[in-house]
């Protein structure tokens, strides 16, 4: 039932979504998220201190970003997107999960500080790409080969 107006559904061409649409949106949201955390890009060579990543200001921005993250990331891949402020390190844990899902990880460096005879430690983080490994594929192949039935000779 077409009304003949340009807004009717029947008169429009079908909308095709690019095969990579979800992946593109995930990438855009990841880039937004890492900028909120203090990184300039996925290729940022600088280490960012824990306190710059996990602080009340960043937490509030991340909580506002959660609904958008829920639209393109699935909860079984990114567990922290369902979190309702229960996680003490929500920003950092969510960052780790998002990066891992997109093929990156956080490299950390911990250093000790001495202040008025108190020794404390602090951690800095840097984004690095995960290296593709064929170890999992090799394990699966060797595992499936070992379960083949041996030939039995009947006399």
Secondary structure, DSSP 8 states (H G I E B T S, - for coil): ----STTSGGGS------TTHHHHHHHHHHHHHHHHTT-SSTT--S-EEHHHHSSHHHHHHHHHHHHHHHHHS-TTT-GGGG--S--TTHHHHHHHHHHHHTTEEEEEEEEEEEETTEEEEEEEEEEEE-----HHHHHHHHHHHHTS-------
